[in-house]
Amino acid sequence: MVRWDMFLASLTGFAAGTLCTLAYLPQALHSFRSKSVRDLSLLMLISLNVGLLLWVGYGFMIHSLPIILPNAVTFFLSAPLLVMKLRYRESVKGAETGQV
């Protein structure tokens, strides 16, 4: 027998996680398509990725799929942006100062 209160709680968690992930998707797609993360803050990307990993870890600790899945998906969308920001940071500095 399914406990409806637990089902409703899980459904609410999945809905919240899905909406939060979908909210981040346009930014990730724009950055991937334009191959530019220039306007994204490095501190924001670092704190977002660390926070997402902590949420995933917490989800595993309490065995909560509605916490694990959306945060893992968002992490896999945002981690490449952080890598891009770190990798191309030097080339952006050189371009701003006129160095090649």
C-alpha positions as CSV (number, residue, x, y, z in Angstrom):
1,M,0.0,0.0,0.0
2,V,1.4,3.4,-1.0
3,R,1.4,6.0,1.6
4,W,-0.1,9.0,-0.1
5,D,1.7,11.6,2.1
6,M,5.1,10.1,1.1
7,F,4.0,9.9,-2.5
8,L,2.9,13.6,-2.4
9,A,6.2,14.6,-0.7
10,S,8.3,12.8,-3.4
11,L,6.1,14.3,-6.2
12,T,6.6,17.8,-4.8
13,G,10.4,17.2,-4.5
14,F,10.6,16.0,-8.1
15,A,8.5,18.9,-9.3
16,A,10.6,21.4,-7.4
17,G,13.9,19.9,-8.7
18,T,12.7,19.7,-12.2
19,L,11.6,23.3,-12.3
20,C,14.9,24.5,-10.8
21,T,16.9,22.4,-13.3
22,L,14.8,23.7,-16.2
23,A,15.3,27.3,-14.9
24,Y,19.1,26.8,-15.3
25,L,18.9,25.0,-18.7
26,P,18.5,28.2,-20.9
27,Q,21.7,29.7,-19.4
28,A,23.6,26.4,-19.9
29,L,22.4,26.0,-23.5
30,H,23.3,29.6,-24.3
31,S,26.8,29.3,-22.9
32,F,27.4,26.0,-24.7
33,R,26.1,27.4,-28.0
34,S,28.0,30.7,-27.8
35,K,31.1,29.0,-26.3
36,S,31.3,31.9,-23.9
37,V,31.1,32.1,-20.2
38,R,32.5,35.6,-20.0
39,D,29.5,37.1,-18.3
40,L,29.3,34.4,-15.7
41,S,30.9,35.0,-12.3
42,L,33.6,32.5,-11.4
43,L,32.6,32.8,-7.7
44,M,28.9,32.0,-8.7
45,L,30.0,29.0,-10.7
46,I,32.2,27.6,-7.9
47,S,29.6,28.1,-5.2
48,L,26.9,26.6,-7.4
49,N,28.9,23.5,-8.2
50,V,30.0,23.0,-4.6
51,G,26.4,23.5,-3.4
52,L,25.0,21.1,-5.9
53,L,27.6,18.4,-4.9
54,L,26.6,18.9,-1.3
55,W,22.9,18.5,-2.1
56,V,23.7,15.3,-4.0
57,G,25.7,14.0,-1.0
58,Y,23.0,15.0,1.4
59,G,20.4,13.2,-0.9
60,F,22.5,10.0,-0.7
61,M,22.8,10.3,3.1
62,I,19.0,10.5,3.5
63,H,18.2,8.2,0.5
64,S,16.2,10.9,-1.3
65,L,15.9,10.5,-5.0
66,P,14.0,13.8,-5.4
67,I,17.1,15.6,-4.0
68,I,19.7,13.5,-5.8
69,L,18.5,13.5,-9.3
70,P,17.7,17.1,-10.1
71,N,20.9,18.3,-8.3
72,A,23.0,15.8,-10.2
73,V,21.5,16.8,-13.5
74,T,22.1,20.5,-12.7
75,F,25.6,19.7,-11.6
76,F,26.3,18.0,-15.0
77,L,25.0,21.1,-16.7
78,S,27.0,23.6,-14.7
79,A,30.3,21.8,-14.1
80,P,31.3,22.2,-17.8
81,L,30.6,25.9,-17.5
82,L,33.0,26.1,-14.6
83,V,35.6,24.2,-16.5
84,M,35.2,26.5,-19.5
85,K,35.5,29.5,-17.2
86,L,38.7,28.2,-15.6
87,R,40.2,27.0,-18.9
88,Y,39.6,30.2,-20.9
89,R,40.2,32.7,-18.1
90,E,43.8,33.3,-19.2
91,S,42.9,33.8,-22.9
92,V,40.3,36.4,-21.9
93,K,42.8,38.3,-19.8
94,G,45.2,38.3,-22.7
95,A,42.6,39.5,-25.1
96,E,41.6,42.3,-22.8
97,T,45.2,43.6,-22.5
98,G,45.9,43.2,-26.2
99,Q,48.2,40.3,-25.8
100,V,47.8,37.2,-28.0
